[in-house]
Amino acid sequence: MKKWAAPLVPTVMPTLALILALTLAPTRAPALELDCAAGALRDLSVAAEPLPAAPAPAAQEAITLVATRGATAHLLVRGPILGSMDAPDVAIALSCTRKGMLATATITRSANYRGALRQNQNWLPSISLALIPQRPEMLFQARWEMRLSTGAMLDRAKTPPAFPARRYPISLTKTIIAPSAPAAPVAPAASR
């Protein structure tokens, strides 16, 4: 994981850099596949989405089942509202649990941030993934953590301009029901 620190250039440059980062295509994580007893992860990408101009609720975190195709469930995991002081690179760690899978996403905030920014650009981190459940029900958990660029973990953080302070880590859970296989055709009964 690359370390991120606030650049020592005029305040327009960090904002411009963030806007450019937000317009780039999602980052596809190389070889992030995981096979667990309850299911398998086959695809994962991380993106930074600009926050819509309309007033946003304080909490955006959610796990949404976007689609099912065959035996694959496609999920979108949205994280907390972030700002220009937060690095768009989100570190992802995957692990198996007794009932499913856990994705831990770690956000890095600049240690130089002291509570206010002139030209803050709010955004949301999101993770898209494809899961293949191996059981009728699979539990998918997401955990959002925040650390400073110094490595210190945060248990509380506020995003300007007016979003309330949030407690970290933020934990989300979604039960994934395995898509059912199509029923086999019933053969007509043989006449006697």
PyMOL CGO cylinders between C-alpha atoms (Angstrom):
from pymol import cmd
from pymol.cgo import CYLINDER

trace = [
    CYLINDER, 0.00, 0.00, 0.00, 1.34, 3.38, -0.94, 0.3, 1, 1, 1, 1, 1, 1,
    CYLINDER, 1.34, 3.38, -0.94, 1.67, 5.96, 1.80, 0.3, 1, 1, 1, 1, 1, 1,
    CYLINDER, 1.67, 5.96, 1.80, -0.22, 9.17, 1.18, 0.3, 1, 1, 1, 1, 1, 1,
    CYLINDER, -0.22, 9.17, 1.18, 0.64, 12.61, 2.45, 0.3, 1, 1, 1, 1, 1, 1,
    CYLINDER, 0.64, 12.61, 2.45, -0.81, 16.02, 1.67, 0.3, 1, 1, 1, 1, 1, 1,
    CYLINDER, -0.81, 16.02, 1.67, 1.19, 17.66, -1.11, 0.3, 1, 1, 1, 1, 1, 1,
    CYLINDER, 1.19, 17.66, -1.11, 2.95, 20.92, -0.36, 0.3, 1, 1, 1, 1, 1, 1,
    CYLINDER, 2.95, 20.92, -0.36, 1.38, 22.86, -3.26, 0.3, 1, 1, 1, 1, 1, 1,
    CYLINDER, 1.38, 22.86, -3.26, -1.42, 25.44, -3.48, 0.3, 1, 1, 1, 1, 1, 1,
    CYLINDER, -1.42, 25.44, -3.48, -4.85, 24.25, -2.28, 0.3, 1, 1, 1, 1, 1, 1,
    CYLINDER, -4.85, 24.25, -2.28, -6.17, 23.97, -5.86, 0.3, 1, 1, 1, 1, 1, 1,
    CYLINDER, -6.17, 23.97, -5.86, -3.80, 21.11, -6.70, 0.3, 1, 1, 1, 1, 1, 1,
    CYLINDER, -3.80, 21.11, -6.70, -5.10, 18.58, -4.12, 0.3, 1, 1, 1, 1, 1, 1,
    CYLINDER, -5.10, 18.58, -4.12, -8.66, 19.32, -5.24, 0.3, 1, 1, 1, 1, 1, 1,
    CYLINDER, -8.66, 19.32, -5.24, -7.74, 18.92, -8.91, 0.3, 1, 1, 1, 1, 1, 1,
    CYLINDER, -7.74, 18.92, -8.91, -5.88, 15.69, -8.13, 0.3, 1, 1, 1, 1, 1, 1,
    CYLINDER, -5.88, 15.69, -8.13, -8.93, 14.32, -6.30, 0.3, 1, 1, 1, 1, 1, 1,
    CYLINDER, -8.93, 14.32, -6.30, -11.28, 15.28, -9.16, 0.3, 1, 1, 1, 1, 1, 1,
    CYLINDER, -11.28, 15.28, -9.16, -9.01, 13.49, -11.62, 0.3, 1, 1, 1, 1, 1, 1,
    CYLINDER, -9.01, 13.49, -11.62, -8.81, 10.44, -9.33, 0.3, 1, 1, 1, 1, 1, 1,
    CYLINDER, -8.81, 10.44, -9.33, -12.61, 10.33, -9.03, 0.3, 1, 1, 1, 1, 1, 1,
    CYLINDER, -12.61, 10.33, -9.03, -13.10, 10.38, -12.80, 0.3, 1, 1, 1, 1, 1, 1,
    CYLINDER, -13.10, 10.38, -12.80, -10.78, 7.46, -13.47, 0.3, 1, 1, 1, 1, 1, 1,
    CYLINDER, -10.78, 7.46, -13.47, -12.15, 3.97, -13.98, 0.3, 1, 1, 1, 1, 1, 1,
    CYLINDER, -12.15, 3.97, -13.98, -12.52, 1.72, -10.92, 0.3, 1, 1, 1, 1, 1, 1,
    CYLINDER, -12.52, 1.72, -10.92, -9.36, 0.00, -9.77, 0.3, 1, 1, 1, 1, 1, 1,
    CYLINDER, -9.36, 0.00, -9.77, -9.48, -3.74, -10.32, 0.3, 1, 1, 1, 1, 1, 1,
    CYLINDER, -9.48, -3.74, -10.32, -7.66, -5.57, -7.58, 0.3, 1, 1, 1, 1, 1, 1,
    CYLINDER, -7.66, -5.57, -7.58, -5.19, -8.09, -9.04, 0.3, 1, 1, 1, 1, 1, 1,
    CYLINDER, -5.19, -8.09, -9.04, -5.78, -11.72, -8.09, 0.3, 1, 1, 1, 1, 1, 1,
    CYLINDER, -5.78, -11.72, -8.09, -8.13, -11.00, -5.21, 0.3, 1, 1, 1, 1, 1, 1,
    CYLINDER, -8.13, -11.00, -5.21, -9.97, -14.31, -5.23, 0.3, 1, 1, 1, 1, 1, 1,
    CYLINDER, -9.97, -14.31, -5.23, -10.92, -16.19, -2.12, 0.3, 1, 1, 1, 1, 1, 1,
    CYLINDER, -10.92, -16.19, -2.12, -12.44, -19.63, -1.64, 0.3, 1, 1, 1, 1, 1, 1,
    CYLINDER, -12.44, -19.63, -1.64, -14.28, -20.19, 1.64, 0.3, 1, 1, 1, 1, 1, 1,
    CYLINDER, -14.28, -20.19, 1.64, -16.52, -23.03, 2.82, 0.3, 1, 1, 1, 1, 1, 1,
    CYLINDER, -16.52, -23.03, 2.82, -19.61, -20.80, 2.47, 0.3, 1, 1, 1, 1, 1, 1,
    CYLINDER, -19.61, -20.80, 2.47, -18.73, -19.21, -0.87, 0.3, 1, 1, 1, 1, 1, 1,
    CYLINDER, -18.73, -19.21, -0.87, -16.15, -17.92, -3.30, 0.3, 1, 1, 1, 1, 1, 1,
    CYLINDER, -16.15, -17.92, -3.30, -15.15, -14.41, -4.34, 0.3, 1, 1, 1, 1, 1, 1,
    CYLINDER, -15.15, -14.41, -4.34, -14.38, -14.18, -8.04, 0.3, 1, 1, 1, 1, 1, 1,
    CYLINDER, -14.38, -14.18, -8.04, -14.15, -10.46, -8.85, 0.3, 1, 1, 1, 1, 1, 1,
    CYLINDER, -14.15, -10.46, -8.85, -13.48, -7.29, -6.89, 0.3, 1, 1, 1, 1, 1, 1,
    CYLINDER, -13.48, -7.29, -6.89, -12.98, -3.64, -7.85, 0.3, 1, 1, 1, 1, 1, 1,
    CYLINDER, -12.98, -3.64, -7.85, -12.71, -0.47, -5.79, 0.3, 1, 1, 1, 1, 1, 1,
    CYLINDER, -12.71, -0.47, -5.79, -13.93, 2.95, -6.93, 0.3, 1, 1, 1, 1, 1, 1,
    CYLINDER, -13.93, 2.95, -6.93, -14.21, 6.50, -5.60, 0.3, 1, 1, 1, 1, 1, 1,
    CYLINDER, -14.21, 6.50, -5.60, -17.60, 8.05, -6.44, 0.3, 1, 1, 1, 1, 1, 1,
    CYLINDER, -17.60, 8.05, -6.44, -18.17, 11.82, -6.25, 0.3, 1, 1, 1, 1, 1, 1,
    CYLINDER, -18.17, 11.82, -6.25, -20.85, 12.71, -3.72, 0.3, 1, 1, 1, 1, 1, 1,
    CYLINDER, -20.85, 12.71, -3.72, -23.99, 14.02, -5.51, 0.3, 1, 1, 1, 1, 1, 1,
    CYLINDER, -23.99, 14.02, -5.51, -24.64, 17.75, -5.19, 0.3, 1, 1, 1, 1, 1, 1,
    CYLINDER, -24.64, 17.75, -5.19, -28.00, 17.14, -3.49, 0.3, 1, 1, 1, 1, 1, 1,
    CYLINDER, -28.00, 17.14, -3.49, -27.90, 17.04, 0.31, 0.3, 1, 1, 1, 1, 1, 1,
    CYLINDER, -27.90, 17.04, 0.31, -26.73, 13.61, 1.37, 0.3, 1, 1, 1, 1, 1, 1,
    CYLINDER, -26.73, 13.61, 1.37, -27.74, 11.79, 4.53, 0.3, 1, 1, 1, 1, 1, 1,
    CYLINDER, -27.74, 11.79, 4.53, -24.98, 11.47, 7.12, 0.3, 1, 1, 1, 1, 1, 1,
    CYLINDER, -24.98, 11.47, 7.12, -24.77, 7.69, 6.69, 0.3, 1, 1, 1, 1, 1, 1,
    CYLINDER, -24.77, 7.69, 6.69, -24.20, 6.24, 3.20, 0.3, 1, 1, 1, 1, 1, 1,
    CYLINDER, -24.20, 6.24, 3.20, -22.80, 2.86, 4.22, 0.3, 1, 1, 1, 1, 1, 1,
    CYLINDER, -22.80, 2.86, 4.22, -24.67, -0.12, 2.78, 0.3, 1, 1, 1, 1, 1, 1,
    CYLINDER, -24.67, -0.12, 2.78, -24.31, -3.50, 1.13, 0.3, 1, 1, 1, 1, 1, 1,
    CYLINDER, -24.31, -3.50, 1.13, -26.63, -3.84, -1.88, 0.3, 1, 1, 1, 1, 1, 1,
    CYLINDER, -26.63, -3.84, -1.88, -27.34, -6.93, -3.96, 0.3, 1, 1, 1, 1, 1, 1,
    CYLINDER, -27.34, -6.93, -3.96, -27.11, -5.41, -7.45, 0.3, 1, 1, 1, 1, 1, 1,
    CYLINDER, -27.11, -5.41, -7.45, -27.84, -8.50, -9.56, 0.3, 1, 1, 1, 1, 1, 1,
    CYLINDER, -27.84, -8.50, -9.56, -27.66, -12.25, -9.75, 0.3, 1, 1, 1, 1, 1, 1,
    CYLINDER, -27.66, -12.25, -9.75, -26.44, -13.98, -12.88, 0.3, 1, 1, 1, 1, 1, 1,
    CYLINDER, -26.44, -13.98, -12.88, -26.52, -17.74, -12.76, 0.3, 1, 1, 1, 1, 1, 1,
    CYLINDER, -26.52, -17.74, -12.76, -24.95, -18.80, -9.46, 0.3, 1, 1, 1, 1, 1, 1,
    CYLINDER, -24.95, -18.80, -9.46, -23.14, -15.45, -9.01, 0.3, 1, 1, 1, 1, 1, 1,
    CYLINDER, -23.14, -15.45, -9.01, -24.36, -12.66, -6.72, 0.3, 1, 1, 1, 1, 1, 1,
    CYLINDER, -24.36, -12.66, -6.72, -23.04, -9.17, -7.57, 0.3, 1, 1, 1, 1, 1, 1,
    CYLINDER, -23.04, -9.17, -7.57, -22.74, -6.82, -4.58, 0.3, 1, 1, 1, 1, 1, 1,
    CYLINDER, -22.74, -6.82, -4.58, -22.00, -3.12, -4.15, 0.3, 1, 1, 1, 1, 1, 1,
    CYLINDER, -22.00, -3.12, -4.15, -20.54, -2.10, -0.78, 0.3, 1, 1, 1, 1, 1, 1,
    CYLINDER, -20.54, -2.10, -0.78, -20.63, 1.66, -0.13, 0.3, 1, 1, 1, 1, 1, 1,
    CYLINDER, -20.63, 1.66, -0.13, -18.47, 3.25, 2.52, 0.3, 1, 1, 1, 1, 1, 1,
    CYLINDER, -18.47, 3.25, 2.52, -18.68, 6.45, 4.56, 0.3, 1, 1, 1, 1, 1, 1,
    CYLINDER, -18.68, 6.45, 4.56, -18.64, 9.99, 3.17, 0.3, 1, 1, 1, 1, 1, 1,
    CYLINDER, -18.64, 9.99, 3.17, -15.02, 11.10, 2.84, 0.3, 1, 1, 1, 1, 1, 1,
    CYLINDER, -15.02, 11.10, 2.84, -13.20, 14.26, 1.79, 0.3, 1, 1, 1, 1, 1, 1,
    CYLINDER, -13.20, 14.26, 1.79, -10.09, 15.65, 0.14, 0.3, 1, 1, 1, 1, 1, 1,
    CYLINDER, -10.09, 15.65, 0.14, -8.00, 14.75, 3.19, 0.3, 1, 1, 1, 1, 1, 1,
    CYLINDER, -8.00, 14.75, 3.19, -8.68, 11.02, 2.57, 0.3, 1, 1, 1, 1, 1, 1,
    CYLINDER, -8.68, 11.02, 2.57, -6.63, 8.98, 0.09, 0.3, 1, 1, 1, 1, 1, 1,
    CYLINDER, -6.63, 8.98, 0.09, -8.65, 7.44, -2.76, 0.3, 1, 1, 1, 1, 1, 1,
    CYLINDER, -8.65, 7.44, -2.76, -6.61, 4.22, -2.47, 0.3, 1, 1, 1, 1, 1, 1,
    CYLINDER, -6.61, 4.22, -2.47, -8.55, 1.92, -0.14, 0.3, 1, 1, 1, 1, 1, 1,
    CYLINDER, -8.55, 1.92, -0.14, -6.72, -1.17, 1.13, 0.3, 1, 1, 1, 1, 1, 1,
    CYLINDER, -6.72, -1.17, 1.13, -8.84, -4.35, 1.07, 0.3, 1, 1, 1, 1, 1, 1,
    CYLINDER, -8.84, -4.35, 1.07, -8.20, -7.46, 3.17, 0.3, 1, 1, 1, 1, 1, 1,
    CYLINDER, -8.20, -7.46, 3.17, -10.38, -10.56, 2.70, 0.3, 1, 1, 1, 1, 1, 1,
    CYLINDER, -10.38, -10.56, 2.70, -10.90, -13.44, 5.09, 0.3, 1, 1, 1, 1, 1, 1,
    CYLINDER, -10.90, -13.44, 5.09, -13.20, -16.42, 5.57, 0.3, 1, 1, 1, 1, 1, 1,
    CYLINDER, -13.20, -16.42, 5.57, -15.57, -16.58, 8.52, 0.3, 1, 1, 1, 1, 1, 1,
    CYLINDER, -15.57, -16.58, 8.52, -17.55, -19.48, 9.94, 0.3, 1, 1, 1, 1, 1, 1,
    CYLINDER, -17.55, -19.48, 9.94, -20.68, -18.43, 8.02, 0.3, 1, 1, 1, 1, 1, 1,
    CYLINDER, -20.68, -18.43, 8.02, -19.22, -16.58, 5.05, 0.3, 1, 1, 1, 1, 1, 1,
    CYLINDER, -19.22, -16.58, 5.05, -16.70, -13.89, 4.24, 0.3, 1, 1, 1, 1, 1, 1,
    CYLINDER, -16.70, -13.89, 4.24, -15.33, -10.62, 5.65, 0.3, 1, 1, 1, 1, 1, 1,
    CYLINDER, -15.33, -10.62, 5.65, -13.93, -7.71, 3.61, 0.3, 1, 1, 1, 1, 1, 1,
    CYLINDER, -13.93, -7.71, 3.61, -12.00, -5.16, 5.67, 0.3, 1, 1, 1, 1, 1, 1,
    CYLINDER, -12.00, -5.16, 5.67, -11.53, -1.83, 3.88, 0.3, 1, 1, 1, 1, 1, 1,
    CYLINDER, -11.53, -1.83, 3.88, -8.98, 0.56, 5.35, 0.3, 1, 1, 1, 1, 1, 1,
    CYLINDER, -8.98, 0.56, 5.35, -9.21, 4.26, 4.52, 0.3, 1, 1, 1, 1, 1, 1,
    CYLINDER, -9.21, 4.26, 4.52, -6.11, 6.45, 5.00, 0.3, 1, 1, 1, 1, 1, 1,
    CYLINDER, -6.11, 6.45, 5.00, -6.54, 10.04, 6.22, 0.3, 1, 1, 1, 1, 1, 1,
    CYLINDER, -6.54, 10.04, 6.22, -3.74, 12.59, 6.08, 0.3, 1, 1, 1, 1, 1, 1,
    CYLINDER, -3.74, 12.59, 6.08, -2.09, 13.06, 9.47, 0.3, 1, 1, 1, 1, 1, 1,
    CYLINDER, -2.09, 13.06, 9.47, -1.73, 16.75, 8.52, 0.3, 1, 1, 1, 1, 1, 1,
    CYLINDER, -1.73, 16.75, 8.52, -5.52, 17.25, 8.50, 0.3, 1, 1, 1, 1, 1, 1,
    CYLINDER, -5.52, 17.25, 8.50, -6.62, 19.49, 11.40, 0.3, 1, 1, 1, 1, 1, 1,
    CYLINDER, -6.62, 19.49, 11.40, -10.39, 19.87, 10.92, 0.3, 1, 1, 1, 1, 1, 1,
    CYLINDER, -10.39, 19.87, 10.92, -11.04, 22.25, 8.01, 0.3, 1, 1, 1, 1, 1, 1,
    CYLINDER, -11.04, 22.25, 8.01, -10.45, 22.46, 4.28, 0.3, 1, 1, 1, 1, 1, 1,
    CYLINDER, -10.45, 22.46, 4.28, -11.11, 25.37, 1.96, 0.3, 1, 1, 1, 1, 1, 1,
    CYLINDER, -11.11, 25.37, 1.96, -12.04, 23.41, -1.15, 0.3, 1, 1, 1, 1, 1, 1,
    CYLINDER, -12.04, 23.41, -1.15, -13.19, 20.05, 0.14, 0.3, 1, 1, 1, 1, 1, 1,
    CYLINDER, -13.19, 20.05, 0.14, -14.51, 17.55, -2.42, 0.3, 1, 1, 1, 1, 1, 1,
    CYLINDER, -14.51, 17.55, -2.42, -16.68, 14.91, -0.76, 0.3, 1, 1, 1, 1, 1, 1,
    CYLINDER, -16.68, 14.91, -0.76, -16.75, 11.39, -2.18, 0.3, 1, 1, 1, 1, 1, 1,
    CYLINDER, -16.75, 11.39, -2.18, -17.76, 7.81, -1.36, 0.3, 1, 1, 1, 1, 1, 1,
    CYLINDER, -17.76, 7.81, -1.36, -15.60, 4.70, -1.58, 0.3, 1, 1, 1, 1, 1, 1,
    CYLINDER, -15.60, 4.70, -1.58, -17.33, 1.68, -3.10, 0.3, 1, 1, 1, 1, 1, 1,
    CYLINDER, -17.33, 1.68, -3.10, -16.42, -1.94, -3.62, 0.3, 1, 1, 1, 1, 1, 1,
    CYLINDER, -16.42, -1.94, -3.62, -18.02, -4.06, -6.36, 0.3, 1, 1, 1, 1, 1, 1,
    CYLINDER, -18.02, -4.06, -6.36, -17.67, -7.79, -6.03, 0.3, 1, 1, 1, 1, 1, 1,
    CYLINDER, -17.67, -7.79, -6.03, -18.96, -11.08, -7.39, 0.3, 1, 1, 1, 1, 1, 1,
    CYLINDER, -18.96, -11.08, -7.39, -19.68, -13.94, -4.96, 0.3, 1, 1, 1, 1, 1, 1,
    CYLINDER, -19.68, -13.94, -4.96, -20.62, -17.54, -5.62, 0.3, 1, 1, 1, 1, 1, 1,
    CYLINDER, -20.62, -17.54, -5.62, -22.43, -18.91, -2.53, 0.3, 1, 1, 1, 1, 1, 1,
    CYLINDER, -22.43, -18.91, -2.53, -21.67, -22.57, -1.75, 0.3, 1, 1, 1, 1, 1, 1,
    CYLINDER, -21.67, -22.57, -1.75, -24.44, -22.86, 0.86, 0.3, 1, 1, 1, 1, 1, 1,
    CYLINDER, -24.44, -22.86, 0.86, -28.13, -21.87, 0.77, 0.3, 1, 1, 1, 1, 1, 1,
    CYLINDER, -28.13, -21.87, 0.77, -27.21, -18.79, 2.87, 0.3, 1, 1, 1, 1, 1, 1,
    CYLINDER, -27.21, -18.79, 2.87, -23.91, -16.98, 3.08, 0.3, 1, 1, 1, 1, 1, 1,
    CYLINDER, -23.91, -16.98, 3.08, -23.09, -14.10, 5.42, 0.3, 1, 1, 1, 1, 1, 1,
    CYLINDER, -23.09, -14.10, 5.42, -21.09, -11.29, 3.82, 0.3, 1, 1, 1, 1, 1, 1,
    CYLINDER, -21.09, -11.29, 3.82, -19.57, -8.75, 6.20, 0.3, 1, 1, 1, 1, 1, 1,
    CYLINDER, -19.57, -8.75, 6.20, -17.84, -5.47, 5.39, 0.3, 1, 1, 1, 1, 1, 1,
    CYLINDER, -17.84, -5.47, 5.39, -15.80, -3.48, 7.88, 0.3, 1, 1, 1, 1, 1, 1,
    CYLINDER, -15.80, -3.48, 7.88, -14.61, 0.09, 7.21, 0.3, 1, 1, 1, 1, 1, 1,
    CYLINDER, -14.61, 0.09, 7.21, -11.59, 1.20, 9.23, 0.3, 1, 1, 1, 1, 1, 1,
    CYLINDER, -11.59, 1.20, 9.23, -9.76, 4.52, 9.18, 0.3, 1, 1, 1, 1, 1, 1,
    CYLINDER, -9.76, 4.52, 9.18, -6.10, 5.16, 9.91, 0.3, 1, 1, 1, 1, 1, 1,
    CYLINDER, -6.10, 5.16, 9.91, -3.87, 8.16, 9.71, 0.3, 1, 1, 1, 1, 1, 1,
    CYLINDER, -3.87, 8.16, 9.71, -1.04, 8.31, 7.21, 0.3, 1, 1, 1, 1, 1, 1,
    CYLINDER, -1.04, 8.31, 7.21, 1.25, 7.76, 10.24, 0.3, 1, 1, 1, 1, 1, 1,
    CYLINDER, 1.25, 7.76, 10.24, -0.34, 4.31, 10.71, 0.3, 1, 1, 1, 1, 1, 1,
    CYLINDER, -0.34, 4.31, 10.71, -2.36, 5.17, 13.86, 0.3, 1, 1, 1, 1, 1, 1,
    CYLINDER, -2.36, 5.17, 13.86, -5.91, 3.78, 13.78, 0.3, 1, 1, 1, 1, 1, 1,
    CYLINDER, -5.91, 3.78, 13.78, -8.79, 6.21, 14.36, 0.3, 1, 1, 1, 1, 1, 1,
    CYLINDER, -8.79, 6.21, 14.36, -11.89, 5.35, 16.39, 0.3, 1, 1, 1, 1, 1, 1,
    CYLINDER, -11.89, 5.35, 16.39, -13.72, 8.58, 15.51, 0.3, 1, 1, 1, 1, 1, 1,
    CYLINDER, -13.72, 8.58, 15.51, -13.52, 10.92, 12.49, 0.3, 1, 1, 1, 1, 1, 1,
    CYLINDER, -13.52, 10.92, 12.49, -15.43, 13.88, 11.05, 0.3, 1, 1, 1, 1, 1, 1,
    CYLINDER, -15.43, 13.88, 11.05, -15.73, 14.86, 7.39, 0.3, 1, 1, 1, 1, 1, 1,
    CYLINDER, -15.73, 14.86, 7.39, -16.27, 18.54, 6.55, 0.3, 1, 1, 1, 1, 1, 1,
    CYLINDER, -16.27, 18.54, 6.55, -18.22, 20.60, 5.84, 0.3, 1, 1, 1, 1, 1, 1,
    CYLINDER, -18.22, 20.60, 5.84, -21.19, 19.47, 7.93, 0.3, 1, 1, 1, 1, 1, 1,
    CYLINDER, -21.19, 19.47, 7.93, -21.14, 15.71, 8.35, 0.3, 1, 1, 1, 1, 1, 1,
    CYLINDER, -21.14, 15.71, 8.35, -21.24, 14.47, 11.93, 0.3, 1, 1, 1, 1, 1, 1,
    CYLINDER, -21.24, 14.47, 11.93, -18.35, 12.60, 13.48, 0.3, 1, 1, 1, 1, 1, 1,
    CYLINDER, -18.35, 12.60, 13.48, -18.49, 8.84, 12.86, 0.3, 1, 1, 1, 1, 1, 1,
    CYLINDER, -18.49, 8.84, 12.86, -17.25, 6.02, 15.04, 0.3, 1, 1, 1, 1, 1, 1,
    CYLINDER, -17.25, 6.02, 15.04, -14.88, 3.51, 13.45, 0.3, 1, 1, 1, 1, 1, 1,
    CYLINDER, -14.88, 3.51, 13.45, -14.83, 0.72, 12.60, 0.3, 1, 1, 1, 1, 1, 1,
    CYLINDER, -14.83, 0.72, 12.60, -18.16, 0.70, 10.73, 0.3, 1, 1, 1, 1, 1, 1,
    CYLINDER, -18.16, 0.70, 10.73, -19.54, -2.83, 10.35, 0.3, 1, 1, 1, 1, 1, 1,
    CYLINDER, -19.54, -2.83, 10.35, -22.11, -3.98, 7.78, 0.3, 1, 1, 1, 1, 1, 1,
    CYLINDER, -22.11, -3.98, 7.78, -23.67, -7.41, 7.26, 0.3, 1, 1, 1, 1, 1, 1,
    CYLINDER, -23.67, -7.41, 7.26, -25.74, -8.89, 4.42, 0.3, 1, 1, 1, 1, 1, 1,
    CYLINDER, -25.74, -8.89, 4.42, -27.16, -12.40, 4.11, 0.3, 1, 1, 1, 1, 1, 1,
    CYLINDER, -27.16, -12.40, 4.11, -26.81, -13.67, 0.56, 0.3, 1, 1, 1, 1, 1, 1,
    CYLINDER, -26.81, -13.67, 0.56, -29.33, -16.30, -0.48, 0.3, 1, 1, 1, 1, 1, 1,
    CYLINDER, -29.33, -16.30, -0.48, -27.85, -18.63, -3.07, 0.3, 1, 1, 1, 1, 1, 1,
    CYLINDER, -27.85, -18.63, -3.07, -29.62, -18.24, -6.41, 0.3, 1, 1, 1, 1, 1, 1,
    CYLINDER, -29.62, -18.24, -6.41, -31.62, -21.40, -6.93, 0.3, 1, 1, 1, 1, 1, 1,
    CYLINDER, -31.62, -21.40, -6.93, -30.86, -23.61, -9.87, 0.3, 1, 1, 1, 1, 1, 1,
    CYLINDER, -30.86, -23.61, -9.87, -33.63, -23.95, -12.44, 0.3, 1, 1, 1, 1, 1, 1,
    CYLINDER, -33.63, -23.95, -12.44, -35.92, -26.89, -11.73, 0.3, 1, 1, 1, 1, 1, 1,
    CYLINDER, -35.92, -26.89, -11.73, -35.31, -29.98, -13.81, 0.3, 1, 1, 1, 1, 1, 1,
    CYLINDER, -35.31, -29.98, -13.81, -38.10, -30.69, -16.30, 0.3, 1, 1, 1, 1, 1, 1,
    CYLINDER, -38.10, -30.69, -16.30, -40.57, -33.29, -15.07, 0.3, 1, 1, 1, 1, 1, 1,
    CYLINDER, -40.57, -33.29, -15.07, -40.86, -36.27, -17.39, 0.3, 1, 1, 1, 1, 1, 1,
    CYLINDER, -40.86, -36.27, -17.39, -44.40, -37.33, -18.21, 0.3, 1, 1, 1, 1, 1, 1,
    CYLINDER, -44.40, -37.33, -18.21, -45.56, -40.39, -16.33, 0.3, 1, 1, 1, 1, 1, 1,
    CYLINDER, -45.56, -40.39, -16.33, -45.31, -43.58, -18.33, 0.3, 1, 1, 1, 1, 1, 1,
    CYLINDER, -45.31, -43.58, -18.33, -48.71, -45.05, -19.17, 0.3, 1, 1, 1, 1, 1, 1,
    CYLINDER, -48.71, -45.05, -19.17, -49.33, -48.65, -18.25, 0.3, 1, 1, 1, 1, 1, 1,
]
cmd.load_cgo(trace, "trace")
